[in-house]
Amino acid sequence: MVPGRSLGWQRWLGGFLILAVLGLSVALVIFVVKANSKACKDGLLAEEECHGVTRLLEVRLTQAWEGLLRNEVQAATCNETLVTLLASLEMEKAQSQEWLAKGKELRGEKAQSFPRRRIRRDGSREIEELKHKLQNASVEVERLRKGTETSSKKKEVASASSLKALSPLVVSVHLLLAFVALLA
């Protein structure tokens, strides 16, 4: 081997390694300066704030869904109660019709001792009580429906407002990421 040629090759390799180390050092210094810049720190703070707002909105959305489910269960219960009361009212109507028919039958036989007025009063009183219960149940069902609609509207408003609040942050984070990508 010729000692002059192998030494020249090693010099070139050494020079190339020195240039590579210097180039990487300059790139590292530029990266550190940019990573510690105010814009980068502001972007990280904005991203953390965005994550915090997102978590808060997720919790609120979960609570809204739970409330909606509770309202739906209450509405179903009220609907069942309403159906039961309607069936009971129909039974009472049928019974009062039966009593009236019996009263007519007894009047036909000229039974004067039959307490005709008392049966009508008792039957009408029970019918009035059932009507009142039915009205109360209808009011309760309507109230629960309105509550369900209100909670659905609140959920939609919260979702829309969260999107409006997040859109400037998302845009600024995307611009920041694009800027960092261009610099790198």
C-alpha positions in Angstrom: 0.0 0.0 0.0 1.0 3.5 -0.7 1.1 5.5 2.5 0.2 8.8 0.8 -3.0 7.5 -0.7 -4.5 6.0 2.4 -3.7 9.2 4.3 -5.5 11.3 1.7 -8.6 9.2 2.0 -8.6 9.5 5.8 -8.2 13.3 5.6 -11.2 13.5 3.3 -13.2 11.3 5.7 -12.1 13.3 8.7 -13.0 16.6 6.9 -16.4 15.2 5.9 -17.1 14.1 9.5 -16.1 17.5 10.9 -18.4 19.2 8.4 -21.2 16.8 9.2 -20.8 17.5 13.0 -20.7 21.2 12.4 -23.8 21.1 10.2 -25.7 19.0 12.7 -24.6 21.3 15.5 -25.9 24.3 13.6 -29.2 22.6 12.9 -29.5 21.6 16.5 -28.9 25.1 17.7 -31.5 26.5 15.3 -34.0 23.8 16.4 -33.4 24.6 20.1 -33.9 28.3 19.5 -37.1 27.8 17.6 -38.4 25.3 20.1 -37.9 27.8 22.9 -39.4 30.7 21.0 -42.4 32.5 22.3 -44.6 31.4 19.4 -43.9 27.7 20.1 -44.6 28.1 23.8 -47.8 30.0 23.1 -48.8 27.2 20.8 -48.2 24.5 23.4 -50.2 26.5 25.9 -53.0 26.9 23.4 -52.9 23.2 22.8 -53.1 22.4 26.5 -56.0 24.8 26.9 -57.8 23.2 24.0 -57.4 19.7 25.6 -58.7 21.1 28.9 -61.8 22.6 27.2 -62.3 19.4 25.2 -62.3 17.3 28.4 -64.7 19.8 30.1 -67.1 19.6 27.1 -66.9 15.8 27.1 -67.9 15.7 30.8 -70.8 18.1 30.2 -71.9 16.1 27.2 -71.9 12.9 29.2 -73.9 14.7 32.0 -76.4 15.9 29.4 -76.8 12.4 28.0 -77.4 11.0 31.4 -80.0 13.7 32.2 -81.7 13.0 28.9 -81.8 9.2 29.6 -83.3 9.9 33.1 -85.9 12.1 31.5 -86.8 9.5 29.0 -87.2 6.9 31.7 -89.4 9.3 33.7 -91.5 10.0 30.5 -91.9 6.3 29.9 -93.0 5.7 33.5 -95.5 8.6 33.2 -96.8 7.1 29.9 -97.3 3.8 31.6 -99.1 5.5 34.4 -101.3 7.4 32.0 -102.2 4.1 30.1 -103.1 2.5 33.5 -105.2 5.5 34.5 -107.0 5.5 31.2 -107.8 1.8 31.5 -109.0 2.4 35.1 -111.2 5.2 33.8 -112.7 3.0 31.2 -113.4 0.3 33.7 -115.0 2.9 36.0 -117.1 4.2 33.1 -118.2 0.6 32.3 -119.1 0.0 36.0 -121.1 3.2 36.2 -122.9 2.2 33.0 -123.6 -1.1 34.6 -124.9 0.6 37.7 -127.1 2.9 35.7 -128.5 -0.1 33.8 -129.2 -1.9 37.1 -130.9 1.3 38.4 -133.1 1.4 35.3 -133.9 -2.3 35.8 -134.8 -1.8 39.4 -136.9 1.3 38.6 -138.8 -0.8 36.1 -139.7 -3.2 38.9 -140.9 -0.2 40.9 -138.3 -0.7 43.7 -138.6 2.6 45.5 -136.1 1.7 48.2 -133.1 1.6 45.9 -130.6 4.4 46.7 -130.5 5.8 43.2 -129.0 9.2 44.0 -126.2 7.8 46.1 -125.0 5.5 43.3 -124.9 8.3 40.8 -123.0 10.6 43.2 -120.5 7.9 44.2 -119.9 6.8 40.6 -119.6 10.4 39.4 -117.2 11.2 42.3 -115.0 8.3 41.3 -115.1 9.3 37.7 -114.2 12.9 38.6 -111.3 11.7 40.7 -110.0 9.5 37.9 -110.4 12.5 35.5 -108.4 14.6 37.9 -105.6 11.9 38.1 -105.6 11.6 34.3 -105.2 15.4 33.9 -102.4 15.4 36.5 -100.6 12.6 34.7 -101.0 14.4 31.3 -99.5 17.5 32.8 -96.6 15.5 34.2 -96.0 13.8 30.8 -96.0 17.2 29.1 -93.6 18.6 31.6 -91.2 15.8 31.2 -91.4 16.1 27.4 -90.6 19.8 27.6 -87.7 19.0 30.0 -86.4 16.4 27.5 -86.7 18.9 24.6 -85.0 21.6 26.7 -82.1 19.4 27.7 -81.7 18.4 24.0 -81.6 22.0 23.0 -79.1 22.8 25.7 -76.9 20.0 24.5 -77.1 21.3 20.9 -76.3 24.8 22.0 -73.4 23.6 24.2 -72.0 21.6 21.3 -72.3 24.5 18.8 -70.7 26.9 21.2 -67.9 24.5 22.0 -67.2 24.2 18.2 -67.2 28.0 17.9 -64.9 28.4 20.9 -62.5 25.7 19.6 -62.3 26.8 16.0 -59.9 29.7 16.5 -57.6 27.6 18.6 -57.7 24.7 16.2 -56.8 27.1 13.3 -54.0 28.7 15.2 -52.6 25.2 16.3 -52.7 24.0 12.7 -50.9 27.2 11.4 -48.3 26.8 14.1 -47.7 23.1 13.2 -47.5 24.1 9.5 -45.0 26.8 10.3 -42.9 24.4 12.4 -43.0 21.9 9.6 -41.8 24.5 7.1 -39.0 25.6 9.4 -37.8 22.0 9.9 
